[in-house]
Amino acid sequence: MAFISRRRFALGAGAAATTALVGPRRGRAAAPIEMRQFHNQTEATPLDKRLKEMWAAVEMETGGKIRVKTYARNDNI
């Protein structure tokens, strides 16, 4: 018969309790991540156009979970 130490038992029980309490988050949808990106060029530059295309593709591929709005000329800050 193999015995288990108190320490090993406590660690295992703690891990099991944490998993039971936290567990997988099924049924709860995470809030979308909304970010802003600023750059120092005008709206007419290829950089602005490509950034908007890239972030639109990211939003589409993530199902709208990640949304990024770009601001040309640092939004005149």
mmCIF file of the N, C-alpha and C atoms, coordinates in Angstrom:
data_MODEL
# 
_entry.id   MODEL 
# 
loop_
_atom_site.group_PDB 
_atom_site.id 
_atom_site.type_symbol 
_atom_site.label_atom_id 
_atom_site.label_alt_id 
_atom_site.label_comp_id 
_atom_site.label_asym_id 
_atom_site.label_entity_id 
_atom_site.label_seq_id 
_atom_site.pdbx_PDB_ins_code 
_atom_site.Cartn_x 
_atom_site.Cartn_y 
_atom_site.Cartn_z 
_atom_site.occupancy 
_atom_site.B_iso_or_equiv 
_atom_site.pdbx_formal_charge 
_atom_site.auth_seq_id 
_atom_site.auth_comp_id 
_atom_site.auth_asym_id 
_atom_site.auth_atom_id 
_atom_site.pdbx_PDB_model_num 
ATOM 1   N N  . MET A 1 1  ? 0.847   -1.172 0.000   1.00 0.00 ? 1  MET A N  1 
ATOM 2   C CA . MET A 1 1  ? 0.000   0.000  0.000   1.00 0.00 ? 1  MET A CA 1 
ATOM 3   C C  . MET A 1 1  ? 0.898   1.242  0.000   1.00 0.00 ? 1  MET A C  1 
ATOM 4   N N  . ALA A 1 2  ? 0.646   2.141  -0.925  1.00 0.00 ? 2  ALA A N  1 
ATOM 5   C CA . ALA A 1 2  ? 1.464   3.344  -1.036  1.00 0.00 ? 2  ALA A CA 1 
ATOM 6   C C  . ALA A 1 2  ? 0.799   4.482  -0.270  1.00 0.00 ? 2  ALA A C  1 
ATOM 7   N N  . PHE A 1 3  ? 1.613   5.206  0.450   1.00 0.00 ? 3  PHE A N  1 
ATOM 8   C CA . PHE A 1 3  ? 1.104   6.335  1.209   1.00 0.00 ? 3  PHE A CA 1 
ATOM 9   C C  . PHE A 1 3  ? 1.475   7.625  0.483   1.00 0.00 ? 3  PHE A C  1 
ATOM 10  N N  . ILE A 1 4  ? 0.665   8.633  0.673   1.00 0.00 ? 4  ILE A N  1 
ATOM 11  C CA . ILE A 1 4  ? 0.918   9.940  0.070   1.00 0.00 ? 4  ILE A CA 1 
ATOM 12  C C  . ILE A 1 4  ? 1.215   10.926 1.207   1.00 0.00 ? 4  ILE A C  1 
ATOM 13  N N  . SER A 1 5  ? 2.172   11.772 0.988   1.00 0.00 ? 5  SER A N  1 
ATOM 14  C CA . SER A 1 5  ? 2.536   12.735 2.031   1.00 0.00 ? 5  SER A CA 1 
ATOM 15  C C  . SER A 1 5  ? 1.468   13.813 2.159   1.00 0.00 ? 5  SER A C  1 
ATOM 16  N N  . ARG A 1 6  ? 1.444   14.447 3.302   1.00 0.00 ? 6  ARG A N  1 
ATOM 17  C CA . ARG A 1 6  ? 0.483   15.531 3.514   1.00 0.00 ? 6  ARG A CA 1 
ATOM 18  C C  . ARG A 1 6  ? 0.701   16.660 2.513   1.00 0.00 ? 6  ARG A C  1 
ATOM 19  N N  . ARG A 1 7  ? 1.959   16.953 2.266   1.00 0.00 ? 7  ARG A N  1 
ATOM 20  C CA . ARG A 1 7  ? 2.291   18.039 1.335   1.00 0.00 ? 7  ARG A CA 1 
ATOM 21  C C  . ARG A 1 7  ? 1.766   17.735 -0.062  1.00 0.00 ? 7  ARG A C  1 
ATOM 22  N N  . ARG A 1 8  ? 2.010   16.526 -0.544  1.00 0.00 ? 8  ARG A N  1 
ATOM 23  C CA . ARG A 1 8  ? 1.553   16.150 -1.877  1.00 0.00 ? 8  ARG A CA 1 
ATOM 24  C C  . ARG A 1 8  ? 0.027   16.139 -1.924  1.00 0.00 ? 8  ARG A C  1 
ATOM 25  N N  . PHE A 1 9  ? -0.614  15.689 -0.854  1.00 0.00 ? 9  PHE A N  1 
ATOM 26  C CA . PHE A 1 9  ? -2.071  15.686 -0.797  1.00 0.00 ? 9  PHE A CA 1 
ATOM 27  C C  . PHE A 1 9  ? -2.610  17.119 -0.844  1.00 0.00 ? 9  PHE A C  1 
ATOM 28  N N  . ALA A 1 10 ? -2.011  18.007 -0.070  1.00 0.00 ? 10 ALA A N  1 
ATOM 29  C CA . ALA A 1 10 ? -2.463  19.398 -0.032  1.00 0.00 ? 10 ALA A CA 1 
ATOM 30  C C  . ALA A 1 10 ? -2.284  20.075 -1.388  1.00 0.00 ? 10 ALA A C  1 
ATOM 31  N N  . LEU A 1 11 ? -1.156  19.818 -2.037  1.00 0.00 ? 11 LEU A N  1 
ATOM 32  C CA . LEU A 1 11 ? -0.929  20.418 -3.362  1.00 0.00 ? 11 LEU A CA 1 
ATOM 33  C C  . LEU A 1 11 ? -1.943  19.899 -4.371  1.00 0.00 ? 11 LEU A C  1 
ATOM 34  N N  . GLY A 1 12 ? -2.199  18.602 -4.337  1.00 0.00 ? 12 GLY A N  1 
ATOM 35  C CA . GLY A 1 12 ? -3.170  18.015 -5.267  1.00 0.00 ? 12 GLY A CA 1 
ATOM 36  C C  . GLY A 1 12 ? -4.577  18.512 -5.021  1.00 0.00 ? 12 GLY A C  1 
ATOM 37  N N  . ALA A 1 13 ? -4.947  18.598 -3.739  1.00 0.00 ? 13 ALA A N  1 
ATOM 38  C CA . ALA A 1 13 ? -6.275  19.080 -3.402  1.00 0.00 ? 13 ALA A CA 1 
ATOM 39  C C  . ALA A 1 13 ? -6.439  20.548 -3.788  1.00 0.00 ? 13 ALA A C  1 
ATOM 40  N N  . GLY A 1 14 ? -5.387  21.333 -3.574  1.00 0.00 ? 14 GLY A N  1 
ATOM 41  C CA . GLY A 1 14 ? -5.444  22.750 -3.960  1.00 0.00 ? 14 GLY A CA 1 
ATOM 42  C C  . GLY A 1 14 ? -5.582  22.927 -5.460  1.00 0.00 ? 14 GLY A C  1 
ATOM 43  N N  . ALA A 1 15 ? -4.856  22.129 -6.203  1.00 0.00 ? 15 ALA A N  1 
ATOM 44  C CA . ALA A 1 15 ? -4.947  22.206 -7.664  1.00 0.00 ? 15 ALA A CA 1 
ATOM 45  C C  . ALA A 1 15 ? -6.325  21.782 -8.143  1.00 0.00 ? 15 ALA A C  1 
ATOM 46  N N  . ALA A 1 16 ? -6.871  20.735 -7.547  1.00 0.00 ? 16 ALA A N  1 
ATOM 47  C CA . ALA A 1 16 ? -8.203  20.269 -7.936  1.00 0.00 ? 16 ALA A CA 1 
ATOM 48  C C  . ALA A 1 16 ? -9.260  21.319 -7.612  1.00 0.00 ? 16 ALA A C  1 
ATOM 49  N N  . ALA A 1 17 ? -9.161  21.952 -6.455  1.00 0.00 ? 17 ALA A N  1 
ATOM 50  C CA . ALA A 1 17 ? -10.126 22.973 -6.068  1.00 0.00 ? 17 ALA A CA 1 
ATOM 51  C C  . ALA A 1 17 ? -10.041 24.188 -6.993  1.00 0.00 ? 17 ALA A C  1 
ATOM 52  N N  . THR A 1 18 ? -8.818  24.580 -7.332  1.00 0.00 ? 18 THR A N  1 
ATOM 53  C CA . THR A 1 18 ? -8.645  25.720 -8.242  1.00 0.00 ? 18 THR A CA 1 
ATOM 54  C C  . THR A 1 18 ? -9.242  25.419 -9.604  1.00 0.00 ? 18 THR A C  1 
ATOM 55  N N  . THR A 1 19 ? -9.004  24.227 -10.112 1.00 0.00 ? 19 THR A N  1 
ATOM 56  C CA . THR A 1 19 ? -9.553  23.838 -11.411 1.00 0.00 ? 19 THR A CA 1 
ATOM 57  C C  . THR A 1 19 ? -11.065 23.810 -11.360 1.00 0.00 ? 19 THR A C  1 
ATOM 58  N N  . ALA A 1 20 ? -11.623 23.320 -10.268 1.00 0.00 ? 20 ALA A N  1 
ATOM 59  C CA . ALA A 1 20 ? -13.075 23.254 -10.146 1.00 0.00 ? 20 ALA A CA 1 
ATOM 60  C C  . ALA A 1 20 ? -13.696 24.644 -10.063 1.00 0.00 ? 20 ALA A C  1 
ATOM 61  N N  . LEU A 1 21 ? -13.028 25.557 -9.356  1.00 0.00 ? 21 LEU A N  1 
ATOM 62  C CA . LEU A 1 21 ? -13.576 26.903 -9.205  1.00 0.00 ? 21 LEU A CA 1 
ATOM 63  C C  . LEU A 1 21 ? -13.404 27.740 -10.455 1.00 0.00 ? 21 LEU A C  1 
ATOM 64  N N  . VAL A 1 22 ? -12.223 27.702 -11.030 1.00 0.00 ? 22 VAL A N  1 
ATOM 65  C CA . VAL A 1 22 ? -11.943 28.511 -12.212 1.00 0.00 ? 22 VAL A CA 1 
ATOM 66  C C  . VAL A 1 22 ? -12.482 27.798 -13.442 1.00 0.00 ? 22 VAL A C  1 
ATOM 67  N N  . GLY A 1 23 ? -12.006 26.590 -13.658 1.00 0.00 ? 23 GLY A N  1 
ATOM 68  C CA . GLY A 1 23 ? -12.487 25.730 -14.732 1.00 0.00 ? 23 GLY A CA 1 
ATOM 69  C C  . GLY A 1 23 ? -12.576 26.393 -16.091 1.00 0.00 ? 23 GLY A C  1 
ATOM 70  N N  . PRO A 1 24 ? -13.069 25.676 -17.055 1.00 0.00 ? 24 PRO A N  1 
ATOM 71  C CA . PRO A 1 24 ? -13.238 26.238 -18.391 1.00 0.00 ? 24 PRO A CA 1 
ATOM 72  C C  . PRO A 1 24 ? -14.393 27.231 -18.406 1.00 0.00 ? 24 PRO A C  1 
ATOM 73  N N  . ARG A 1 25 ? -14.286 28.208 -19.251 1.00 0.00 ? 25 ARG A N  1 
ATOM 74  C CA . ARG A 1 25 ? -15.303 29.264 -19.331 1.00 0.00 ? 25 ARG A CA 1 
ATOM 75  C C  . ARG A 1 25 ? -16.259 29.002 -20.478 1.00 0.00 ? 25 ARG A C  1 
ATOM 76  N N  . ARG A 1 26 ? -16.942 27.951 -20.432 1.00 0.00 ? 26 ARG A N  1 
ATOM 77  C CA . ARG A 1 26 ? -17.912 27.649 -21.492 1.00 0.00 ? 26 ARG A CA 1 
ATOM 78  C C  . ARG A 1 26 ? -19.165 28.471 -21.266 1.00 0.00 ? 26 ARG A C  1 
ATOM 79  N N  . GLY A 1 27 ? -19.713 28.968 -22.348 1.00 0.00 ? 27 GLY A N  1 
ATOM 80  C CA . GLY A 1 27 ? -20.938 29.723 -22.249 1.00 0.00 ? 27 GLY A CA 1 
ATOM 81  C C  . GLY A 1 27 ? -20.744 31.210 -22.013 1.00 0.00 ? 27 GLY A C  1 
ATOM 82  N N  . ARG A 1 28 ? -19.564 31.612 -21.593 1.00 0.00 ? 28 ARG A N  1 
ATOM 83  C CA . ARG A 1 28 ? -19.298 33.036 -21.371 1.00 0.00 ? 28 ARG A CA 1 
ATOM 84  C C  . ARG A 1 28 ? -18.469 33.566 -22.528 1.00 0.00 ? 28 ARG A C  1 
ATOM 85  N N  . ALA A 1 29 ? -19.027 34.493 -23.249 1.00 0.00 ? 29 ALA A N  1 
ATOM 86  C CA . ALA A 1 29 ? -18.295 35.086 -24.373 1.00 0.00 ? 29 ALA A CA 1 
ATOM 87  C C  . ALA A 1 29 ? -17.391 36.202 -23.841 1.00 0.00 ? 29 ALA A C  1 
ATOM 88  N N  . ALA A 1 30 ? -16.173 36.210 -24.296 1.00 0.00 ? 30 ALA A N  1 
ATOM 89  C CA . ALA A 1 30 ? -15.239 37.265 -23.898 1.00 0.00 ? 30 ALA A CA 1 
ATOM 90  C C  . ALA A 1 30 ? -15.621 38.561 -24.599 1.00 0.00 ? 30 ALA A C  1 
ATOM 91  N N  . ALA A 1 31 ? -15.406 39.655 -23.919 1.00 0.00 ? 31 ALA A N  1 
ATOM 92  C CA . ALA A 1 31 ? -15.689 40.955 -24.511 1.00 0.00 ? 31 ALA A CA 1 
ATOM 93  C C  . ALA A 1 31 ? -14.701 41.217 -25.642 1.00 0.00 ? 31 ALA A C  1 
ATOM 94  N N  . PRO A 1 32 ? -15.164 41.870 -26.703 1.00 0.00 ? 32 PRO A N  1 
ATOM 95  C CA . PRO A 1 32 ? -14.232 42.166 -27.795 1.00 0.00 ? 32 PRO A CA 1 
ATOM 96  C C  . PRO A 1 32 ? -13.128 43.114 -27.339 1.00 0.00 ? 32 PRO A C  1 
ATOM 97  N N  . ILE A 1 33 ? -11.973 42.948 -27.926 1.00 0.00 ? 33 ILE A N  1 
ATOM 98  C CA . ILE A 1 33 ? -10.829 43.806 -27.619 1.00 0.00 ? 33 ILE A CA 1 
ATOM 99  C C  . ILE A 1 33 ? -10.857 44.960 -28.611 1.00 0.00 ? 33 ILE A C  1 
ATOM 100 N N  . GLU A 1 34 ? -10.912 46.164 -28.102 1.00 0.00 ? 34 GLU A N  1 
ATOM 101 C CA . GLU A 1 34 ? -10.923 47.348 -28.957 1.00 0.00 ? 34 GLU A CA 1 
ATOM 102 C C  . GLU A 1 34 ? -9.669  48.158 -28.688 1.00 0.00 ? 34 GLU A C  1 
ATOM 103 N N  . MET A 1 35 ? -8.917  48.434 -29.773 1.00 0.00 ? 35 MET A N  1 
ATOM 104 C CA . MET A 1 35 ? -7.664  49.169 -29.645 1.00 0.00 ? 35 MET A CA 1 
ATOM 105 C C  . MET A 1 35 ? -7.620  50.295 -30.663 1.00 0.00 ? 35 MET A C  1 
ATOM 106 N N  . ARG A 1 36 ? -6.638  51.169 -30.481 1.00 0.00 ? 36 ARG A N  1 
ATOM 107 C CA . ARG A 1 36 ? -6.403  52.267 -31.421 1.00 0.00 ? 36 ARG A CA 1 
ATOM 108 C C  . ARG A 1 36 ? -4.951  52.231 -31.849 1.00 0.00 ? 36 ARG A C  1 
ATOM 109 N N  . GLN A 1 37 ? -4.732  52.566 -33.129 1.00 0.00 ? 37 GLN A N  1 
ATOM 110 C CA . GLN A 1 37 ? -3.359  52.662 -33.625 1.00 0.00 ? 37 GLN A CA 1 
ATOM 111 C C  . GLN A 1 37 ? -3.189  54.025 -34.290 1.00 0.00 ? 37 GLN A C  1 
ATOM 112 N N  . PHE A 1 38 ? -2.183  54.749 -33.842 1.00 0.00 ? 38 PHE A N  1 
ATOM 113 C CA . PHE A 1 38 ? -1.875  56.057 -34.387 1.00 0.00 ? 38 PHE A CA 1 
ATOM 114 C C  . PHE A 1 38 ? -0.626  55.959 -35.247 1.00 0.00 ? 38 PHE A C  1 
ATOM 115 N N  . HIS A 1 39 ? -0.591  56.723 -36.330 1.00 0.00 ? 39 HIS A N  1 
ATOM 116 C CA . HIS A 1 39 ? 0.627   56.835 -37.133 1.00 0.00 ? 39 HIS A CA 1 
ATOM 117 C C  . HIS A 1 39 ? 0.754   58.263 -37.633 1.00 0.00 ? 39 HIS A C  1 
ATOM 118 N N  . ASN A 1 40 ? 1.955   58.622 -38.071 1.00 0.00 ? 40 ASN A N  1 
ATOM 119 C CA . ASN A 1 40 ? 2.238   60.031 -38.367 1.00 0.00 ? 40 ASN A CA 1 
ATOM 120 C C  . ASN A 1 40 ? 2.105   60.403 -39.839 1.00 0.00 ? 40 ASN A C  1 
ATOM 121 N N  . GLN A 1 41 ? 1.501   59.560 -40.649 1.00 0.00 ? 41 GLN A N  1 
ATOM 122 C CA . GLN A 1 41 ? 1.346   59.886 -42.071 1.00 0.00 ? 41 GLN A CA 1 
ATOM 123 C C  . GLN A 1 41 ? -0.100  60.248 -42.381 1.00 0.00 ? 41 GLN A C  1 
ATOM 124 N N  . THR A 1 42 ? -0.324  60.822 -43.567 1.00 0.00 ? 42 THR A N  1 
ATOM 125 C CA . THR A 1 42 ? -1.669  61.257 -43.939 1.00 0.00 ? 42 THR A CA 1 
ATOM 126 C C  . THR A 1 42 ? -2.531  60.083 -44.391 1.00 0.00 ? 42 THR A C  1 
ATOM 127 N N  . GLU A 1 43 ? -3.821  60.373 -44.579 1.00 0.00 ? 43 GLU A N  1 
ATOM 128 C CA . GLU A 1 43 ? -4.758  59.333 -45.015 1.00 0.00 ? 43 GLU A CA 1 
ATOM 129 C C  . GLU A 1 43 ? -4.481  58.868 -46.439 1.00 0.00 ? 43 GLU A C  1 
ATOM 130 N N  . ALA A 1 44 ? -3.803  59.668 -47.235 1.00 0.00 ? 44 ALA A N  1 
ATOM 131 C CA . ALA A 1 44 ? -3.568  59.344 -48.644 1.00 0.00 ? 44 ALA A CA 1 
ATOM 132 C C  . ALA A 1 44 ? -2.382  58.398 -48.843 1.00 0.00 ? 44 ALA A C  1 
ATOM 133 N N  . THR A 1 45 ? -1.659  58.069 -47.815 1.00 0.00 ? 45 THR A N  1 
ATOM 134 C CA . THR A 1 45 ? -0.462  57.242 -47.974 1.00 0.00 ? 45 THR A CA 1 
ATOM 135 C C  . THR A 1 45 ? -0.808  55.751 -48.000 1.00 0.00 ? 45 THR A C  1 
ATOM 136 N N  . PRO A 1 46 ? 0.058   54.957 -48.630 1.00 0.00 ? 46 PRO A N  1 
ATOM 137 C CA . PRO A 1 46 ? -0.163  53.506 -48.644 1.00 0.00 ? 46 PRO A CA 1 
ATOM 138 C C  . PRO A 1 46 ? -0.173  52.893 -47.240 1.00 0.00 ? 46 PRO A C  1 
ATOM 139 N N  . LEU A 1 47 ? 0.586   53.472 -46.315 1.00 0.00 ? 47 LEU A N  1 
ATOM 140 C CA . LEU A 1 47 ? 0.615   52.936 -44.954 1.00 0.00 ? 47 LEU A CA 1 
ATOM 141 C C  . LEU A 1 47 ? -0.771  52.950 -44.331 1.00 0.00 ? 47 LEU A C  1 
ATOM 142 N N  . ASP A 1 48 ? -1.458  54.066 -44.442 1.00 0.00 ? 48 ASP A N  1 
ATOM 143 C CA . ASP A 1 48 ? -2.794  54.170 -43.857 1.00 0.00 ? 48 ASP A CA 1 
ATOM 144 C C  . ASP A 1 48 ? -3.746  53.176 -44.506 1.00 0.00 ? 48 ASP A C  1 
ATOM 145 N N  . LYS A 1 49 ? -3.678  53.078 -45.815 1.00 0.00 ? 49 LYS A N  1 
ATOM 146 C CA . LYS A 1 49 ? -4.560  52.155 -46.541 1.00 0.00 ? 49 LYS A CA 1 
ATOM 147 C C  . LYS A 1 49 ? -4.297  50.707 -46.124 1.00 0.00 ? 49 LYS A C  1 
ATOM 148 N N  . ARG A 1 50 ? -3.048  50.308 -46.063 1.00 0.00 ? 50 ARG A N  1 
ATOM 149 C CA . ARG A 1 50 ? -2.695  48.922 -45.726 1.00 0.00 ? 50 ARG A CA 1 
ATOM 150 C C  . ARG A 1 50 ? -3.016  48.597 -44.265 1.00 0.00 ? 50 ARG A C  1 
ATOM 151 N N  . LEU A 1 51 ? -2.808  49.563 -43.367 1.00 0.00 ? 51 LEU A N  1 
ATOM 152 C CA . LEU A 1 51 ? -3.164  49.326 -41.971 1.00 0.00 ? 51 LEU A CA 1 
ATOM 153 C C  . LEU A 1 51 ? -4.655  49.076 -41.822 1.00 0.00 ? 51 LEU A C  1 
ATOM 154 N N  . LYS A 1 52 ? -5.457  49.868 -42.505 1.00 0.00 ? 52 LYS A N  1 
ATOM 155 C CA . LYS A 1 52 ? -6.910  49.673 -42.443 1.00 0.00 ? 52 LYS A CA 1 
ATOM 156 C C  . LYS A 1 52 ? -7.308  48.321 -43.024 1.00 0.00 ? 52 LYS A C  1 
ATOM 157 N N  . GLU A 1 53 ? -6.680  47.925 -44.128 1.00 0.00 ? 53 GLU A N  1 
ATOM 158 C CA . GLU A 1 53 ? -6.954  46.613 -44.721 1.00 0.00 ? 53 GLU A CA 1 
ATOM 159 C C  . GLU A 1 53 ? -6.551  45.487 -43.765 1.00 0.00 ? 53 GLU A C  1 
ATOM 160 N N  . MET A 1 54 ? -5.380  45.635 -43.151 1.00 0.00 ? 54 MET A N  1 
ATOM 161 C CA . MET A 1 54 ? -4.888  44.603 -42.247 1.00 0.00 ? 54 MET A CA 1 
ATOM 162 C C  . MET A 1 54 ? -5.814  44.431 -41.051 1.00 0.00 ? 54 MET A C  1 
ATOM 163 N N  . TRP A 1 55 ? -6.204  45.533 -40.414 1.00 0.00 ? 55 TRP A N  1 
ATOM 164 C CA . TRP A 1 55 ? -7.045  45.420 -39.232 1.00 0.00 ? 55 TRP A CA 1 
ATOM 165 C C  . TRP A 1 55 ? -8.449  44.959 -39.579 1.00 0.00 ? 55 TRP A C  1 
ATOM 166 N N  . ALA A 1 56 ? -8.923  45.275 -40.783 1.00 0.00 ? 56 ALA A N  1 
ATOM 167 C CA . ALA A 1 56 ? -10.223 44.742 -41.211 1.00 0.00 ? 56 ALA A CA 1 
ATOM 168 C C  . ALA A 1 56 ? -10.146 43.227 -41.370 1.00 0.00 ? 56 ALA A C  1 
ATOM 169 N N  . ALA A 1 57 ? -9.031  42.732 -41.912 1.00 0.00 ? 57 ALA A N  1 
ATOM 170 C CA . ALA A 1 57 ? -8.841  41.286 -42.061 1.00 0.00 ? 57 ALA A CA 1 
ATOM 171 C C  . ALA A 1 57 ? -8.731  40.607 -40.696 1.00 0.00 ? 57 ALA A C  1 
ATOM 172 N N  . VAL A 1 58 ? -8.037  41.231 -39.764 1.00 0.00 ? 58 VAL A N  1 
ATOM 173 C CA . VAL A 1 58 ? -7.910  40.664 -38.414 1.00 0.00 ? 58 VAL A CA 1 
ATOM 174 C C  . VAL A 1 58 ? -9.280  40.597 -37.746 1.00 0.00 ? 58 VAL A C  1 
ATOM 175 N N  . GLU A 1 59 ? -10.064 41.643 -37.887 1.00 0.00 ? 59 GLU A N  1 
ATOM 176 C CA . GLU A 1 59 ? -11.401 41.650 -37.295 1.00 0.00 ? 59 GLU A CA 1 
ATOM 177 C C  . GLU A 1 59 ? -12.275 40.554 -37.900 1.00 0.00 ? 59 GLU A C  1 
ATOM 178 N N  . MET A 1 60 ? -12.175 40.380 -39.207 1.00 0.00 ? 60 MET A N  1 
ATOM 179 C CA . MET A 1 60 ? -12.967 39.351 -39.874 1.00 0.00 ? 60 MET A CA 1 
ATOM 180 C C  . MET A 1 60 ? -12.524 37.948 -39.443 1.00 0.00 ? 60 MET A C  1 
ATOM 181 N N  . GLU A 1 61 ? -11.213 37.724 -39.382 1.00 0.00 ? 61 GLU A N  1 
ATOM 182 C CA . GLU A 1 61 ? -10.704 36.396 -39.031 1.00 0.00 ? 61 GLU A CA 1 
ATOM 183 C C  . GLU A 1 61 ? -10.957 36.032 -37.569 1.00 0.00 ? 61 GLU A C  1 
ATOM 184 N N  . THR A 1 62 ? -11.058 37.020 -36.703 1.00 0.00 ? 62 THR A N  1 
ATOM 185 C CA . THR A 1 62 ? -11.317 36.735 -35.287 1.00 0.00 ? 62 THR A CA 1 
ATOM 186 C C  . THR A 1 62 ? -12.800 36.809 -34.957 1.00 0.00 ? 62 THR A C  1 
ATOM 187 N N  . GLY A 1 63 ? -13.620 36.985 -35.959 1.00 0.00 ? 63 GLY A N  1 
ATOM 188 C CA . GLY A 1 63 ? -15.061 37.049 -35.718 1.00 0.00 ? 63 GLY A CA 1 
ATOM 189 C C  . GLY A 1 63 ? -15.480 38.290 -34.950 1.00 0.00 ? 63 GLY A C  1 
ATOM 190 N N  . GLY A 1 64 ? -14.754 39.370 -35.118 1.00 0.00 ? 64 GLY A N  1 
ATOM 191 C CA . GLY A 1 64 ? -15.072 40.625 -34.435 1.00 0.00 ? 64 GLY A CA 1 
ATOM 192 C C  . GLY A 1 64 ? -14.552 40.713 -33.018 1.00 0.00 ? 64 GLY A C  1 
ATOM 193 N N  . LYS A 1 65 ? -13.742 39.752 -32.580 1.00 0.00 ? 65 LYS A N  1 
ATOM 194 C CA . LYS A 1 65 ? -13.217 39.770 -31.208 1.00 0.00 ? 65 LYS A CA 1 
ATOM 195 C C  . LYS A 1 65 ? -12.107 40.797 -31.029 1.00 0.00 ? 65 LYS A C  1 
ATOM 196 N N  . ILE A 1 66 ? -11.423 41.142 -32.121 1.00 0.00 ? 66 ILE A N  1 
ATOM 197 C CA . ILE A 1 66 ? -10.369 42.155 -32.067 1.00 0.00 ? 66 ILE A CA 1 
ATOM 198 C C  . ILE A 1 66 ? -10.722 43.247 -33.067 1.00 0.00 ? 66 ILE A C  1 
ATOM 199 N N  . ARG A 1 67 ? -10.871 44.460 -32.564 1.00 0.00 ? 67 ARG A N  1 
ATOM 200 C CA . ARG A 1 67 ? -11.188 45.604 -33.419 1.00 0.00 ? 67 ARG A CA 1 
ATOM 201 C C  . ARG A 1 67 ? -10.144 46.694 -33.182 1.00 0.00 ? 67 ARG A C  1 
ATOM 202 N N  . VAL A 1 68 ? -9.572  47.193 -34.277 1.00 0.00 ? 68 VAL A N  1 
ATOM 203 C CA . VAL A 1 68 ? -8.560  48.242 -34.166 1.00 0.00 ? 68 VAL A CA 1 
ATOM 204 C C  . VAL A 1 68 ? -8.935  49.372 -35.113 1.00 0.00 ? 68 VAL A C  1 
ATOM 205 N N  . LYS A 1 69 ? -8.956  50.577 -34.580 1.00 0.00 ? 69 LYS A N  1 
ATOM 206 C CA . LYS A 1 69 ? -9.219  51.767 -35.399 1.00 0.00 ? 69 LYS A CA 1 
ATOM 207 C C  . LYS A 1 69 ? -7.902  52.507 -35.568 1.00 0.00 ? 69 LYS A C  1 
ATOM 208 N N  . THR A 1 70 ? -7.593  52.858 -36.817 1.00 0.00 ? 70 THR A N  1 
ATOM 209 C CA . THR A 1 70 ? -6.336  53.566 -37.083 1.00 0.00 ? 70 THR A CA 1 
ATOM 210 C C  . THR A 1 70 ? -6.607  55.065 -37.194 1.00 0.00 ? 70 THR A C  1 
ATOM 211 N N  . TYR A 1 71 ? -5.629  55.836 -36.757 1.00 0.00 ? 71 TYR A N  1 
ATOM 212 C CA . TYR A 1 71 ? -5.719  57.293 -36.796 1.00 0.00 ? 71 TYR A CA 1 
ATOM 213 C C  . TYR A 1 71 ? -4.511  57.843 -37.531 1.00 0.00 ? 71 TYR A C  1 
ATOM 214 N N  . ALA A 1 72 ? -4.766  58.480 -38.654 1.00 0.00 ? 72 ALA A N  1 
ATOM 215 C CA . ALA A 1 72 ? -3.693  59.102 -39.425 1.00 0.00 ? 72 ALA A CA 1 
ATOM 216 C C  . ALA A 1 72 ? -3.284  60.425 -38.769 1.00 0.00 ? 72 ALA A C  1 
ATOM 217 N N  . ARG A 1 73 ? -2.070  60.858 -39.043 1.00 0.00 ? 73 ARG A N  1 
ATOM 218 C CA . ARG A 1 73 ? -1.506  62.089 -38.493 1.00 0.00 ? 73 ARG A CA 1 
ATOM 219 C C  . ARG A 1 73 ? -1.687  62.173 -36.991 1.00 0.00 ? 73 ARG A C  1 
ATOM 220 N N  . ASN A 1 74 ? -1.578  61.026 -36.320 1.00 0.00 ? 74 ASN A N  1 
ATOM 221 C CA . ASN A 1 74 ? -1.692  60.947 -34.851 1.00 0.00 ? 74 ASN A CA 1 
ATOM 222 C C  . ASN A 1 74 ? -2.967  61.606 -34.340 1.00 0.00 ? 74 ASN A C  1 
ATOM 223 N N  . ASP A 1 75 ? -4.004  61.578 -35.152 1.00 0.00 ? 75 ASP A N  1 
ATOM 224 C CA . ASP A 1 75 ? -5.300  62.157 -34.810 1.00 0.00 ? 75 ASP A CA 1 
ATOM 225 C C  . ASP A 1 75 ? -5.163  63.625 -34.416 1.00 0.00 ? 75 ASP A C  1 
ATOM 226 N N  . ASN A 1 76 ? -4.184  64.298 -35.030 1.00 0.00 ? 76 ASN A N  1 
ATOM 227 C CA . ASN A 1 76 ? -3.919  65.736 -34.801 1.00 0.00 ? 76 ASN A CA 1 
ATOM 228 C C  . ASN A 1 76 ? -3.649  66.066 -33.325 1.00 0.00 ? 76 ASN A C  1 
ATOM 229 N N  . ILE A 1 77 ? -3.029  65.154 -32.651 1.00 0.00 ? 77 ILE A N  1 
ATOM 230 C CA . ILE A 1 77 ? -2.700  65.380 -31.229 1.00 0.00 ? 77 ILE A CA 1 
ATOM 231 C C  . ILE A 1 77 ? -1.468  66.233 -31.140 1.00 0.00 ? 77 ILE A C  1 
# 
